[in-house]
Amino acid sequence: MKTQCHNPYLPLWEHIPDGEPHVFEDRLYVFGSHDLENGNEFCEQDYVSWSAPLDDLSDWRYEGVIYRKDQDPYNVNVLPLYAPDVVQGRDGRYYLYYCIKFQDSINVAVCDTPAGKYEFYGRVQYKGGQAMMENQTYDPSVICTEEGNFLYFGFAPCMINIPRYKDQDLKGGSVLQLEDDMITVKKGPQVIIPSLNYGKGTSFEGNEYFEGPSIRKINGKYYLIYSSVNTHQLCYAISDRPMEGFEFGGVIVSNGDVGYNGRKEEDKLMSVGNNHGGLVEINGQWYMFYHRHTFLNQYNRQGCAEKVYFDENGQIPQVTITTSGMNPGPLSGDASYPAVYCCNLTNGHMGALSSIGRTNQEVDFPYMTSVNEERYITNIKDGTRIGYKYINLEETGKIEVVYQTDAPGELEIYTEENGERKAVISLKPCKWWKTAETEVTFTEEKKAAWDERLKTVFNRGFWNGYYLGQRLGEWSRNYGSEATERKVYAGRGIKYFSNLGVAEFLIEAAEIKVGDKLLITGPTTGAMYVTLEEARVDLKPVDVVKKGVHVSFKVPDRVRPSDKLYRVVPAEELKNKQ
């Protein structure tokens, strides 16, 4: 792996909810809706795709725009495109199924490659050419098996007051069979999972169908993932047949970990909204893709994924949401992480997020936000808890946080929800990003169990963002007395030139020279190491950069104006100067 995997798995600026993962040839592709960061509506942007090699799920590649809203001739008002799915047809081509906001049809585009430029193909239709508009034609999911081509869909917001659906008979999730042309109805549609209005007395009672179907055939059985009336949880149904016989299987994942180890709805660990995702197998391991919410509404969703497992009966036990996601093991305790990688964020009474036509009575809770590409956690008050799991703390000897605050407070460090406090970091009022740190010892008797337990950090105080477990350079077990490398503050970021991959810094405290090992840190950037191979001052190459000078040099990734620049030097070098 080039780097570690984490949640969200895509860059923090990218918002791909409703993720449908598929393996085509030798890569994993993710197709989904496309939210605008800090947007005001679901799915404001055109469809894009991302992919990763099967042997490195950290190495995601942006495939670009695959289909625009204005390509559909029926989308005359260029309305948002909702949750899509892609399947390879029997002719070898790839078919993109999607729906348009407030339109009663499922539309199709086609392409010769998984993530190429799709072209409009038509609307799912009956043999006479009439568009199929029954049973709330939203959220298509499609599969091609030896038994045929099957399209699953449906929207049943029985528990939500949406005027458009007030007088409609919302029966639940549906399926139909397609001809090999992938657009003509061969059989159906018919309801296979009941809505809230029809669930009483069935195996689905309490977990009736809401939206977001995703179909897979696994070990001869059909697994239909769907979002239940509880919205934030993804459930599954199982059948031996593609068009009938589905029974409730269980809950796979909940954004607030509701149901996991008996957690109650009122104790949810995140503010919640809708959810949608699908299953995929990679190198013998199954993963559940889903999305989480940022900001203060439901419109800013990011893709996440968790490992899932099948028991001997083919059931999928519910999994906890994590920061580590698809990483092979716990995340390193010898690293830095943006605060917004948190998988738990709660004040103890988190509400449901709002959307158009719905009110939100609970607004006073912590949330993730961004300003000028800085992404951080805000509205943090006494008792707020921010959790990360799983992180290997075995060799961590120091924790450093980056924060802003207008009042003093304390950050308390825990490794278990009900465990003893491990450390405290005092935070002082400041008008700009500031660092604070503490040395911490995690006892030997705990280490053996940590790989199987939650490694969670909780916050209590007033602050707006931090890194957990930051470790800089090569560290010994006893940081401070035996550390082999130290960081020395040199300056701050000024500007990033994306077309050149070059960043400009102002050297404020310590000179730097060609050959130096440098560290760039920031709330969004994380920790970026650079060996200074060439430095330019006023466009001219120099060997040494003095204090008070602006310098430019190549960097491996984006740098932001709030970032700090450090020299990383051997500890012995500092000792010799003392």
N, C-alpha and C positions, 0 to 999 in steps of 0.2 A: 504493500500500500504506500502511496505517496505521502498521505497524511492520514489522520484518524477520520472515521465517520462520526457524525453527530446529528442531532436534531436541532433545527431543521436541516435537511440534508443538502439543500441548495443555498446559494449565496443569500445573505440576509435581505438584499434588496429585491429578491425574486419572490413572487407570491403565486404559487401554482397549487390551488386546492383541488379537491375531487380527483386526486391522482389515481390514474389507472396504469399500473406497471405491467409491461409485457417484455418478454425476451424474444427478440427477433435476431436471427443469426447469432452473432457473438457479443451482442450488447443488450443492456437493459435500457428500455425506453420508458419514459413517463409522459403520459398525456393527461391533460386536465384543463380545468377552467383557468382564467388568467385575471387575477385581481390586480388592481392598481394599489401600490403601497400608500396607505393613508387615504384610500379612495372613499367614495360616497355611495357606491352601488356594487352589487355582485357582478363580477366578470366583465369589467369595463374594457379589457384589452383583447387583442387578437390572440388566436391560439398559437402557442409556441410549444416546442418539445425540448427536453433534455435527455441525455443518454450517458451511460457509464459502462466501461468494460466489465465483464463478469468477474474478473479477477481483482478488481479494485473499485469497490463501491464508493470510494471517496473522490474519485477522479471524474467528476461530472462535466459534460461538455454541452454547451449551448448550441442547439441545432437551428435556432432562428425561428422566424415566423413560418408556420406551415399552412395556415389558412386564415384569411382576413374576414372580418364581419361583412364587408361590402362585396365579397365574392358571391354571396348567395343572392340570386335574383328575387327571392321572396322576402328578403330582409331590406325592404325599401327604406325603412327608417334607421337602418344600421343599428339595430338593437343588440344588446349583449348576447353572446353565445354561451349557453350553459354546458354543464358537465358532459364531455365527450367520451367516446371510446374508439379504439382502433382494433381491427382484426385483419388477418391475412385471409383473403378469400381463396376459393378453390382454383381460381385462375392465376394465383400468385401475386395479385395486386393487393394493395392495402386500402381498406375502406374505413373512413372516418365518419362515425355516427354522432349527431349532435342535435340540439334543439335550440330554438330562438325564444327569447323572453316573450311571454304572452302569446305565442303562436302554437296552435294545436296540430303539430306535425313533427315527425322525426325526419331530418334531412341527412343526406349522405354526400360525401366528397371522396375522391379516389386518387391514388398516387401509386407510382411504380416502386417507391422506396418507403420505408417506415416513417422517415422524418423529412421527406422532400416537400415540394410545393403541390399541395392537394388542389384538385379542380372539382367544381360542383358537378355532381352526378345526378341528383334528383331527390325526390321525397319518397319515403316508404309508402307504397301504394298497393291497392288491390289490382287484380288482373285487368280490370276495365280501365285502369288509369286514375281512379279516384284516390286521393290521398287518404291514408289511414290516420284518423283523428280521434279514435276512441280511447277511453280510460286514461286521460291526462298524460299526454305524450311528452314526458320529461325524463331526463337522465337515462339515455339509452346505454345498454351494455349488451355486447354481442359475442357469440361463440360459435365456432365451426367444429363439429365433431362428426364421427362416423354415423351418427344418428340424424344429422342435418344441421342447418344453420338456424340459430335461435336468438331472438332479440327480446331483451327484458327492459321494462320501463315502468314509469308510473309516478304520480305525485298525489299524496293524500293528506293534506294539511287539516285534518278534521279537528285537531286540538288548537288551531290558530284561527283567529278571526281575520280572514282575508276575503274582502268583499267579492272578488272575482269568482271565488269558489263557494260562496255562501249557499247557493241553491242547487249545487251540483251533487250528484250521487257519487261520492268518492269511495270506491270499493277496495282499492289497494294496489299492490304491485302485480303487473301483468307480464305475459309472455306471448310471442307469436313465432311461427316458423317462417323462414324466408326461402324463396327459391334460390338456385345457385347464382342468379344474377345479383343477389345480395340486396335487392330493393323491392321485390314483389312478394306480397303476403301469400304464403302457401296454406297456412292454417292459423286460426285464432283471429284476434287476440282473446285471451282468457285470464282471469284473475287467479293467482297462485298463492299470494300472501294477503291476508285480510287487513283492511284499515281499522282504525279505532272503532268505527261504526259497526264492524262486522266481526270483531275479534273475540267477543265473549264466548266462552265455552270451548275455544280452540287452544292449541298448544302455544299460540302466539299471544294470548291474553296478557296484557301488561307490557308487551313488547311488539305491538302491532306495527304494520308498515307505515312509514312516512315518505321516504324518498331514497334516491341514491343506490339502485341495485348494481351489483357487480358479480358476474357469473364466472365460475371456474369448474372444470371437471377434474377431480382428484381421486385416484384409486377407484375409478369406476362409478363414483357418486358425484352428483351436482351440488356444489356449494354456492349458495346465493347470499352474498353479503348485502346488507341493507342498513339504512339509517332508520331507527325505530322512532316511535312517538316520543321517546325521551331525547331525541335529536342529537345529543352529544355522544351517544354510544353507537357503535357499529356492531350489529348482531349478524347471525348467520342462520340459514335454513338449509336442510339437507333433503335430497330425494334421489332415488335410483333412476328417475325419469326426468327429462328436461322440461316437461310441460304440466306436470301434476305430481301430487304426492309429497309436497314439501312439508316438513315439520320443523318446528323451532329447535335450533341447536344450542344457542347460548349467546352470550356477549363476548366479543373478542377484545374490544378496547373502549375506554371511555375517557374523554379529555380531562375530566375531573377525577379520574380513578374511582368513580362511583361504582360500587359493587365489588371492587377488588378488595379481597380480604374483609368483606363485609362493610365497606365504607358506605355511609348513608348519603343521600342526595344533598342534605343540608350541610354536609361536611366536605363537599367537593373541593378539590385542590386547585382549581382554576375557574375563572369566569368562562362560561360555555356558550356555544351557539350550535350551528348545524355541523354535521360530519359526513364524510363520504370518502370511500377508498376501495382498494382491491388487494388481492393476494397475489404473490409471485414466489416461485421457487428458484433459487440460485445456488448452484453447487451443493444441493442436498439440504439447504436451509430455507425454510419458508419465512416470508416477511409480510406483515400487514401494513399497507400504506394508508395514511389518513391525513387530516390536516388539523392545525391548531389556529387560534385567533390571536391577533395583536390589536393594539389601539383600543378604542372604546365602542366598537360596533362589530357586526358580523362580517363586514366587507373586506377585511384584511387578513387573509388566511395563508398559512405557509405549510408546505408539505413536510410530513414526518413519517417515520417508518419504525416498526418494532419487529423483533424476532418473535415468531409464534411456533407452537408445537402441536402435533396431533397425538392424542393418547391412543391406547390400544383399541379403543372403540371408534376411532375416527373423529372424536370430539376435539375442539380447540379450547383449552382453558383460557380464561381472561388473562391478559398480560397488563402490567403496569406501564404507564408512559415514562419515558426516560430521556435523558440528554444524550446518552451513548448510542441509542438507536441501532443502526446496522453495524456498529463497530464490533470486531470479533470478541472483544472483552471489554472490561471497564476502561474508561478514558484515563489517560496518563495523569498522575498527580504532579508530573514534571512538565507543566504546560500552563498556558493562560487561555481563558475562555471569555467571550463576551457575556455580559450579564444576561442578555436576552436568550441565551441557550437554556434558561431555566425550564424545567418540566413541571414544576409546582410554583404557583404564585398566588398566595391567598392571605386575606386578613381574617380568616376564620368564618366568613359569611359571604362568600362570593355569589354574585347574581348572574342572571342570564344576560347576554349581550343583546343590544337592540338592533333593529333593522326597520326599514320603512314600514309605517303602519302599525308598529308595535312600540310600546313604551317600556322603559327600563326603570323600575323603582329603586334599584340598587346601583348607584353611580359612584359611591365613595369607596372605590377599591383600587389597588395598585394595578398598573397595566404597562405594557410595552409601547414605546413610542419612538419617534425619530425627529430630529431637527438637523437640517443641512447634512444629511447622510450619517449623523451620529445616532445610533440606536441604543436605547437604554431603558431602564425601568424607572417609572416615576410614580408620584402620589403615594409614596411609602411613608407609613406612619407607625407609631408604636404598636408592636404585635404582628407586623407583617412578616410573613414567612416566605422565603425564596429557596427552592430546593433544586438540587442537581443530582442525578443518578444515571449511571453508576460512574464513580471516579475512584481510582486506586490511590488511596492516601498512604500506602505503606512507607514510601520514602519521602513524603512531604514533610518538610521542616519549617516552612514559612508560607504564610498566606498574605498576599498583597491585594488591595482593592483600589479601584479608581472611582471617585465619587464627586458629587457636588451636593451641597446642602446649605440651607439657610438657618439651621439650628443645630446645636450639638446633639450627639447621640452615641449609641453603642451598637456595634455589630457583634452579635453573639454567634459563635461557631459550634455546630453540633454535627455528629455523624449519624445519629439515630433520632427518630421523631420524638421519642420519650426518653432519650438518653441524657447523660450528664453533659454539661457545657464544657467544651474543650478549650476555648480561647475567647478573648474579647478584643475587638479593635475599636479604639476611641476615634470618633469623627468630629472634626471641628468645622465651624461655618466657613464657607469659601464661595467665591463668585465664579470660579473656574475649576476645571477638572484638577483634582488633587489625589495624591496617593497616600495610603496608610497601610500599615503592615503589622504583623505579629508573628513571632516564632511560636510554634505549636508542636506538641509531642502527642502522637497517637500510640497508645500503649501496645506493647508486644502481644499481650494476651488476646487483643482484639483482632490482630492482623489476619489470622488464619481464616476467620469467618467473613471478612469484608468482601471478598469476591462474590459472595452469595447474598449479601445484604445491601440495603440501601446505603449509599454514601451521599448524604444530603447535608447541605448547609442552610441554616436558617438565619434570617435577618430580624433584628429588633432595633429600630432606631430610625434616623432620618437621613436618607441618602438616595442617590439616583442611579447607581449602577456599579458593578464591580466584577472582578475576575476571581474565580475560585481556584485555589491550588496553584498559583503562579510560581513557577520555578525557572530560574534564569541561568543558562549555562550548565556546566557540569558540576553537580552538587554531591557532596559527601552525605552520609547519613546524618551527621550532626552539623546542620547549617549554622553559619556564623563563625564558629571556631575553626572548622575544617573545610569550608567551601573553597573550591579551587578557582572559581571565577567570581568577579564582582562587576557590577555595572556602575558607570560613572556618567552622570547627566552631562550632555553636551549641548543640546539645543532643542528646537521645536519645529514642527512642520509648517510650511508656508503655502505651498501650492503643489499640485500633482498634474503632470502633463500626460494624459492618458494615451495620446497618439505616439509618444516617445517612450513611455514607461519610465519616466524620469520624475524625481521629486526634488523640490527646493526646500532647504532648511536654513534657519538662522542659527548660527553657532553662538550660544550665549554664555556657556560656562567652562567648557573644556575643549581645547583644540583637538581636531581629528586629522589623521594622515592616511595616505594610501597604504593599504595592507591591513588597516584596523578591522577588527570584528565589531560590527555595529548592531544595535538592537533598536527597533522602532516599535513603540507600544501606543495603544489608544483604545478607547471604549469599543470601537467597531473593528479596528484593525487587528486587535489581539496582540500577538507577539511575532514580529517579523525580523529575522536575522539576515544581515547583509555583510559580505566582505567587500570593503571599499577598494575596487579595482581602478577606478578613475574618478577624480573629482574635478569639477569645473567651477571657476569663479569668473564672472563676466564672460562666459563662454570659452575661457581659456583653461587648459589643464594645469592643475597645481598638485604638488605633493603634500603640502600641509595647509590646513585651513585654520586660521586664527579666530579668536573670539570677536564677535561683532560683524562677522562676514557672512554673506549669503552664499551658499554652495548648492550645486546641483549634481546628482548622480543617479545612476540606474537603480531601480528597485524592482523586486519580483511581483509586487501587487500594489493596489491603490493605497496612497497615503493621504491622510486628512489633516487639516490645519491644527487640530487639537493634539496630534500625535507628538510624543516625546522621543527624542533621539539620545541614545546612550552609547558610550564606548564600553565594550565588554573586555575586561583586562584580567590577567592572572592575579590572584590574590597576593602572590609574592611581590608583584610589582608595587602594589599599594603599601605593603609592609615596609619595603625598602625605602619608600619616600617618607615614612613617618619617623 
